[in-house]
Amino acid sequence: MKKLGLIVNPIAGMGGRVGLKGTNGADVVAKALKLGAKPVSSARAVETLRVLTRAGVEFELITYQDEMGAAEASEAGLEARVVGRITSGQTTAEDTKNAAGEMLELGVDLILAAGGDGTMSDIIEAIGTQVPVLGIPTGVKMHSATFANTPESAGQVAAHFLSEGLPLRDAEVMDIDEDAYRENRLIAELKGYARVPYEPVMMQTTKEGSTGFELADQKAIARWTIELMERGRMYILGPGTTTRAVAEELGIYNSTLLGVDLILDFKLLVRDVNERQILEAIKGKPATIIVSPIGKQGFILGRGNQQLSPAVVREVGKKNILVLTTPHKFSLTPTLKVDTGDSELDDEFRGYIPVIVGYLQTRMVKVV
Amino acid sequence: MTYRQARWARGECLEPLVFELSRAGRKGVSLHPEVPARIKIPDNLTRRSLELPELSEPQVVRHYTRLSQMNYGVDLVFYPIGSCTMKYNPKVCDELAGAEEAACIHPHQAEETVQGALELMYRLERYLAEIAGVSRVCLQPSAGAHGELLGMLLVRAYHKSKGESRTEVIVPDSAHGTNFASAAMAGFNVIIVPSNNRGRVDLKALRAAVSEKTAALMLTNPNTLGLFEDEISEIAKTVHTAGGLLYYDGANMNGILGKVRPGDMGFDIVHFNLHKTFSTPHGGGGPGAGPVGVVRKLEKFLPGPVVEYDRRRKRYYLDYNRPKSIGKIRSFYGNFGVLVKAYTYLLMMGKEGLEEVAETAVLNANYIMRKMADVGGFEVKFNGPCKHEVVFSAEPLKRETGVTARDVAKRLLDYGMHAPTYYFPPIVPEALMVEPTETETKEELDRFVAAMDEIAEEARLSPEKLRAAPTATAIGRLDEVKASREPILSWKMYRKLAK
């Protein structure tokens, strides 16, 4: 029988209605409570569990104490093996990390996590991509690609995963700087990647017209990108799964998912380089930057790839920047953004730029 | 009006396949057993068992009549499937195409024995060239997309002859899916330009897209939203200045027939859909015809042979002497029967008739657009009059009731009308693309609008009815994903899977 882990972040989503943009940190939670915030996570997690029960799938449920899962399981009428110890009413990020760690040790097949971006970041900090994770959307910020559309669809995806199995893919885990966000600045950070079940319809809304075949699209884009590559030219490969597909298509399986790699003559030259190393490597040589938009905001420069500094971008030249995006991702981010920290350089990018969206297929996309 | 489609079934099973009806030894027509074989076929190329079904003539006639009764067609119902121009096909055209002089000739016959057929092709070519404002037309392509491919091969030949390597073809995001495929199939990198907030090509994006790599722009005008690209002169100038060619997708020619010519708009290559604009029947993938017209500078690249007239000897002949030609695009001269039908249609309509086609087609689409303004749940995303078709968005209905454009389209089948094109073009959410054509009466258009009104009301009162639709047809809602991922296209495949 498959083992399902359940982690509920009871305070996730409380900041939303009271306008606090999130609940990372104990003081914010206190403030949210003071403002009259009501817990939302618990009811949504119960909804997901009920869908799972109705689907008639057999599984063993392992969850954390009290409001971190045990309470929700019993409300949904499910028997569960309860582990862990928390101080009820005062849960913290550490509890989430501990819960994820214990579930890894207990060998669960899937972790259902009710929360937002913060919860996801905590989980992958503890377990990385060792256990597949599926997000029940209950947080304020949900920029990560790990969430199902609704608690109901989370239940359906989980049921499908436990009964018939689903392919797995790496999905971006994003979190934003809440303090900055409260001041109306959006600083999104790529926290890492989670392993998630691949279900293109229920995991995120896609526009009609996008194929939804994310993995096949990535491969097609990678093939075309490689056909455009020239010998003797340095390729600076930015972070992300679409750019990683380019490396994999070249037979490079140890590229840096979160960092920047240098590729020369179809071979990996240096892994995980910083700004200085890039500048040294490309000095006076032809070079091309390959990037894909990071997160739902569509940043191609300045988010998750700060190594590609204004100096690097200027040295390479705007016309030598290849932007890749899948049709699915394009439907989520129909316009692109740059924020290199050099507003003059950012201005040069505004207007329409070509973006590779498939094999032999490029789309003119607006940078705003 | 209530409607129920015929459902021929034996128990739960629909009308059996013709192979399942077969019994060994049953015959319809007996062929004379002693026809001498004139060609000696080598043993290794001879098939011993043909595995053809064996049935009597009445069995065959009944089988196919039953199948036709479980289907929709222009001879039976209103068929507003956008961008397909499903107009009525006059029977006289079929009759002439079926006449002995047209149906019983062979492409290998000597030229002097088929002068009439050659004359028909010669004249049809000139009529089409005049209608599109181009200098010559190749009649060979068997479908619109086939014409597109020929067009793209001509683009490649043209640039190559000038010693230029141009690798990119620009296509708007509202274009027919075939445009992207045809350009890619001819080896071009497809550059997609977005539409502006008026539903037309975004000129700023187009200017950013053109370069010394631009080989051509493919454009449909009126576009798939049924809107005329009113900045066409500026678009043409932008592409031509960059050294590229302009390709006209003729799918929507019904909206401008006799009013404005692609050649005059600046297009260099034009394809026609004879099975749309010129009223020949659509068949499941064929036989259609997608002739391609070109301006003078591209003539020499057209496939051979071309039909010419020898003034001195007063006879038509096939000219194969075309050294710059891209080569053949199809066997022989195209779907000749389809050409006969289109030629008959052209002669019947005449210049005034063709103009009236465009006028009535546009009037009918605008009539539906105005009447639909009073039907809650649907909206038009881009204001202003349309041409021959109109795209509605069912987004308001979906927001209000959860019912989708697909549900609405399927429910229309229960009202005895074919569904509009849905979810295309992709730039309109919950799109329903309606093209009434000129051959419908006002009463039929009113009946359509009334049905849409009733369906919107049903969506509010009993949405489950729409989600279950169609229920009045022989077959209910199909699993579209399964149908396109695991198609069973032949008896052989079916048998293999049954094992």
Interface residues (C-beta under 8 A of the other chain):
Chain A: K207 E208 G209 G351 Y352 I353 P354 V357 Y359 L360 Q361 T362 R363 M364 V365 K366
Chain B: E168 D173 F180 A183 A184 G187 F188 N189 V190 I191 I192 V193 P194 K204 A205 A208 A209 Y423 P426 I427 P429 A431
